[in-house]
Each structure stands twice: as C-alpha cells, then as structure tokens.
Amino acid sequence: MRTGRNRGASGRRLGSVSAQLFEQGTLQSPLVDAIGMAIVQGRFAAGERLPNEGVMRERYGVSRTALREAYSKLTAKGLVVARPKVGTSVRERQHWNMLDEHVLSWHLQTVPAGEIASDLNRLRQMIEPAAAELAASTRTETDIERLYEAFDRMRRDASEQNLLVEADFAFHVAILAATHNPFISGFSALIRAAMLSVFELSWRGAEVIKEYRLEQHRLVADAIRDQAPERARDLMKQLLDDSIEDVGEALVPRKG
C-alpha cells in the first residue's frame, strides 16, 4: 500500500463536479446562494447578527419580500434564526443541515477538498462496509445484475473521467440498494454531490493503478454475489482506505 499520500490535501477545493451541479441549477436562487455562501465562507460569522434589512436590501439589490423569503429558506436549512426585537443571526455550525443539497454544495465550493474528503470518508467507513456485509445476505439476482452492470460501465468507461465517476457512484448505490433497507439505500442520495466530487479526485489519484482499483470493485461485487458477508465487509473497508489515499495523491502539488 502506498503511504505518505495526504500532503497538500487541505488547500484545494473540490472542483468540476460541484461546479457542474452549480451550473445545472442545484442552487435554488441567487439571493439564497449569495447569503448562504457568505455564511459558509465565514463572512457572516456564527453567532453574528446579520446587517439590518435596509443594509441587506441595498447590498443585494432585492425587495423586502425577496429578502424575507431568502431568510425563510436559510432558516429551514439551519443557517440562521430570527428573534423578535433582535433580528436575524447566524447559527452555530452544529445546527446547519449538512445533508441539505444547497448547504452541501456551498461547502463543496468553499471548504478545502482534503477536509471534505476526510470527513466524508469517516462517514462512509461507518456505513458502506456494513452495508456490503448486509447486502451479501439480502441481495437478489436483480441486485447482482444491477451491481455488475455498474461495474461493466466502470470498466468500459475507464478512460472517460466523468462517465467513470458516474458509474462508480452507481456501483456503490447498487450495494446500498441491495441491503433492502430504505434508510441505508437513501444514504447516497443525501450526499450525492459530495460523493461524486470525491470520486472524481480519487480516480484522478489512482490513474497509474486504475486497473487495480477496478479489480478491487470487482472483488467486492464477487463477495456480495457469493453471499460472503465478512469478505464483502473487509474488501469494502480496504477499498475505502485505498480510495482516501488516492484523494491525497490527487491533491499533492505537481512540480512544473
């Protein structure tokens, strides 16, 4: 296993996938986007009261109705809270709904890539090895067909980065779906944007060992097909461990 691959992982941002999601209209309105991004970036600090309504309307060139609608949406996302006679304030980060697609998208565009990848990897390590273990016991023939279909797409599209990332995501979704547990299978939909962005980095970092990474995916699929829960769990854990190293490799500054 390669070691020492996390150098430089904290300075860059997750790139083209999150940017594509932004361009495709993931964010719901320019005003919500602008204020939400400012909060995530720390330009409006946690616990700080936002400027009064007149200042905000002038700053963003919007009506009172538009500003109040934006505050309502940001309140629903856990970013701000309005109090009578006090005004609207930024909430502490622990209250933010990090699984909200817009809050997550703002983070993808502002928070260092290594930080997001590391946090997401910890979450995936808690869920995906156990999901692979369960899927090996609960999978149907249809689940196996869907899993190998995704793997075949990965191998076929290995030279096309965007297609490979989408196929990789479909592979992991197929495993979660094979658990036949709606709470587990719904996990990927909540953090789709983050997973796609991290997959993009991990495959970039694995460029020189792409065939080996593909083979690791096939071994996971084989274990689930063979109804070997412990093997499926262990192989998935190893795949996630190696993938986060690939992210670190992708983030190492290149000379020249």
C-alpha positions as CSV (number, residue, x, y, z in Angstrom):
1,M,0.0,0.0,0.0
2,R,1.2,3.5,-0.8
3,T,1.9,5.7,2.1
4,G,2.5,9.4,2.8
5,R,0.0,10.5,0.2
6,N,-2.0,13.2,2.1
7,R,0.4,16.0,1.6
8,G,-1.1,19.2,0.3
9,A,-4.7,17.9,0.7
10,S,-6.0,20.8,2.6
11,G,-5.5,23.7,0.3
12,R,-7.6,23.0,-2.8
13,R,-11.4,22.9,-3.3
14,L,-13.5,20.2,-4.9
15,G,-13.7,21.1,-8.5
16,S,-15.6,20.3,-11.7
17,V,-18.4,18.1,-10.5
18,S,-19.6,20.5,-7.9
19,A,-19.2,23.3,-10.4
20,Q,-21.3,21.4,-12.9
21,L,-24.0,20.9,-10.3
22,F,-24.0,24.7,-9.6
23,E,-24.3,25.4,-13.3
24,Q,-27.2,22.9,-13.7
25,G,-29.3,24.8,-11.1
26,T,-28.6,22.9,-7.9
27,L,-28.8,26.1,-6.0
28,Q,-32.3,27.4,-5.7
29,S,-32.0,31.2,-6.0
30,P,-29.2,33.8,-6.5
31,L,-30.1,35.5,-3.2
32,V,-30.2,32.4,-1.1
33,D,-27.0,31.3,-2.8
34,A,-25.2,34.6,-2.1
35,I,-26.1,34.8,1.6
36,G,-25.7,31.1,2.2
37,M,-22.2,31.1,0.6
38,A,-21.2,34.2,2.6
39,I,-22.2,32.3,5.8
40,V,-20.4,29.1,4.9
41,Q,-17.3,31.2,4.0
42,G,-17.4,32.9,7.4
43,R,-18.1,36.4,6.0
44,F,-21.1,36.3,8.4
45,A,-19.7,34.6,11.5
46,A,-21.6,32.2,13.7
47,G,-23.5,34.0,16.4
48,E,-23.3,37.3,14.5
49,R,-26.4,39.3,13.8
50,L,-26.9,39.9,10.1
51,P,-27.0,43.6,9.0
52,N,-30.4,45.2,9.2
53,E,-32.9,44.8,6.5
54,G,-32.2,48.1,4.8
55,V,-28.5,47.3,4.5
56,M,-29.1,43.8,3.2
57,R,-31.6,45.0,0.6
58,E,-29.2,47.7,-0.7
59,R,-26.2,45.3,-0.7
60,Y,-28.0,42.6,-2.7
61,G,-30.4,44.9,-4.7
62,V,-33.6,43.0,-3.7
63,S,-37.0,43.7,-2.3
64,R,-38.2,43.2,1.3
65,T,-40.3,40.2,0.1
66,A,-37.3,38.6,-1.6
67,L,-35.1,39.1,1.4
68,R,-37.6,37.6,3.8
69,E,-38.2,34.6,1.5
70,A,-34.4,34.0,1.4
71,Y,-34.2,34.2,5.2
72,S,-37.1,31.7,5.5
73,K,-35.2,29.2,3.3
74,L,-31.9,29.8,5.2
75,T,-33.8,29.2,8.4
76,A,-35.1,25.9,7.1
77,K,-31.5,24.9,6.4
78,G,-30.5,25.7,9.9
79,L,-28.1,28.5,9.0
80,V,-29.9,31.5,10.5
81,V,-32.5,32.1,13.2
82,A,-34.8,35.2,13.6
83,R,-35.7,36.5,17.0
84,P,-38.2,39.3,17.8
85,K,-36.6,42.7,18.5
86,V,-33.2,41.1,17.9
87,G,-33.1,40.4,14.2
88,T,-31.7,37.5,12.1
89,S,-28.5,35.9,13.3
90,V,-26.2,33.1,12.0
91,R,-26.5,29.9,13.9
92,E,-23.6,27.8,15.2
93,R,-22.3,25.3,12.6
94,Q,-23.6,22.3,14.5
95,H,-27.1,23.4,13.7
96,W,-26.6,23.6,10.0
97,N,-28.3,20.9,7.9
98,M,-25.2,19.5,6.2
99,L,-27.3,17.0,4.3
100,D,-29.2,19.7,2.6
101,E,-28.1,19.8,-1.1
102,H,-27.6,23.5,-1.1
103,V,-25.6,23.7,2.2
104,L,-23.5,20.8,0.9
105,S,-22.9,22.5,-2.4
106,W,-21.7,25.7,-0.7
107,H,-19.3,23.6,1.3
108,L,-18.0,21.9,-1.9
109,Q,-17.2,25.2,-3.3
110,T,-15.5,26.8,-0.3
111,V,-14.1,24.2,2.1
112,P,-10.7,22.6,1.4
113,A,-11.1,19.4,-0.6
114,G,-9.0,17.3,1.8
115,E,-11.2,18.3,4.7
116,I,-14.4,17.4,3.0
117,A,-12.9,14.1,1.6
118,S,-11.7,13.1,5.0
119,D,-15.0,13.9,6.8
120,L,-16.9,12.0,4.1
121,N,-14.6,9.0,4.3
122,R,-15.3,8.7,8.0
123,L,-19.0,8.7,7.3
124,R,-18.7,6.2,4.5
125,Q,-16.5,3.9,6.7
126,M,-19.3,3.8,9.2
127,I,-21.9,2.8,6.6
128,E,-20.6,1.2,3.5
129,P,-18.6,-1.8,4.9
130,A,-21.6,-2.8,7.0
131,A,-23.9,-2.2,4.0
132,A,-21.7,-4.5,1.9
133,E,-21.9,-7.1,4.6
134,L,-25.6,-6.9,4.8
135,A,-26.1,-6.9,1.1
136,A,-24.2,-10.2,0.8
137,S,-27.0,-11.7,2.9
138,T,-30.0,-9.9,1.4
139,R,-29.2,-9.4,-2.3
140,T,-31.4,-10.8,-5.0
141,E,-30.4,-11.8,-8.5
142,T,-31.7,-8.5,-9.8
143,D,-29.4,-6.7,-7.3
144,I,-26.5,-8.7,-8.6
145,E,-27.3,-7.8,-12.2
146,R,-27.5,-4.1,-11.3
147,L,-24.2,-4.3,-9.5
148,Y,-22.3,-6.0,-12.3
149,E,-24.0,-3.7,-14.9
150,A,-22.5,-0.7,-13.0
151,F,-19.1,-2.4,-12.8
152,D,-19.1,-3.2,-16.5
153,R,-19.8,0.5,-17.1
154,M,-16.8,1.4,-14.9
155,R,-14.5,-0.8,-16.9
156,R,-16.0,0.3,-20.3
157,D,-15.7,4.0,-19.4
158,A,-12.4,3.9,-17.5
159,S,-10.8,6.3,-19.9
160,E,-13.7,8.9,-19.6
161,Q,-13.4,10.6,-16.2
162,N,-17.0,11.9,-15.9
163,L,-18.5,8.6,-17.1
164,L,-16.3,6.6,-14.8
165,V,-17.3,8.7,-11.8
166,E,-21.0,8.3,-12.6
167,A,-20.6,4.5,-13.0
168,D,-18.6,4.3,-9.7
169,F,-21.4,6.1,-7.9
170,A,-24.0,3.7,-9.5
171,F,-21.9,0.8,-8.2
172,H,-22.0,2.0,-4.6
173,V,-25.7,2.9,-4.9
174,A,-26.4,-0.7,-6.1
175,I,-24.7,-2.1,-3.0
176,L,-26.7,0.1,-0.7
177,A,-29.9,-0.8,-2.6
178,A,-29.1,-4.5,-2.2
179,T,-29.5,-4.2,1.6
180,H,-33.2,-3.6,1.0
181,N,-33.1,-1.2,3.9
182,P,-34.7,2.2,2.9
183,F,-32.6,4.1,5.4
184,I,-29.3,2.7,4.2
185,S,-30.3,2.9,0.5
186,G,-31.3,6.5,0.9
187,F,-27.8,7.5,2.2
188,S,-26.2,8.1,-1.2
189,A,-29.0,10.4,-2.4
190,L,-28.4,12.7,0.6
191,I,-24.7,13.3,-0.2
192,R,-24.6,12.6,-4.0
193,A,-22.8,15.8,-4.8
194,A,-20.0,15.2,-2.3
195,M,-19.6,11.6,-3.3
196,L,-19.3,12.5,-7.0
197,S,-16.7,15.1,-6.2
198,V,-14.6,12.8,-4.0
199,F,-14.9,10.0,-6.6
200,E,-13.5,12.5,-9.2
201,L,-10.5,13.1,-7.0
202,S,-9.9,9.5,-6.1
203,W,-9.9,8.3,-9.7
204,R,-7.5,11.1,-10.6
205,G,-5.2,10.0,-7.9
206,A,-5.5,6.3,-8.9
207,E,-4.6,7.0,-12.5
208,V,-1.5,4.9,-12.5
209,I,-3.2,1.9,-10.7
210,K,-6.6,2.2,-12.2
211,E,-6.8,-1.5,-13.2
212,Y,-6.1,-2.5,-9.6
213,R,-8.8,-0.2,-8.3
214,L,-11.3,-1.6,-10.8
215,E,-10.3,-5.1,-9.7
216,Q,-11.0,-4.2,-6.1
217,H,-14.5,-3.2,-7.1
218,R,-15.0,-6.5,-8.9
219,L,-13.9,-8.4,-5.8
220,V,-16.4,-6.6,-3.7
221,A,-19.1,-7.5,-6.2
222,D,-18.0,-11.1,-6.2
223,A,-18.2,-11.3,-2.4
224,I,-21.7,-10.0,-2.4
225,R,-22.7,-12.3,-5.3
226,D,-21.1,-15.3,-3.4
227,Q,-23.0,-14.4,-0.2
228,A,-19.8,-13.9,1.8
229,P,-20.7,-11.1,4.3
230,E,-17.4,-10.9,6.1
231,R,-15.4,-10.9,2.9
232,A,-17.6,-8.2,1.4
233,R,-17.2,-6.0,4.5
234,D,-13.4,-6.4,4.7
235,L,-13.0,-5.7,0.9
236,M,-15.2,-2.6,1.1
237,K,-13.2,-1.3,4.0
238,Q,-10.0,-1.8,2.2
239,L,-11.3,-0.1,-0.9
240,L,-12.4,2.9,1.1
241,D,-9.0,3.1,2.8
242,D,-7.2,3.0,-0.5
243,S,-9.5,5.5,-2.1
244,I,-8.9,8.2,0.5
245,E,-5.2,7.7,-0.2
246,D,-5.9,8.3,-3.9
247,V,-7.6,11.6,-2.9
248,G,-4.4,12.6,-1.1
249,E,-2.4,11.7,-4.2
250,A,-4.6,13.8,-6.4
251,L,-4.1,16.8,-4.1
252,V,-0.3,16.7,-4.0
253,P,1.0,19.7,-5.8
254,R,2.7,18.8,-9.0
255,K,6.1,20.3,-10.0
256,G,6.3,22.0,-13.3
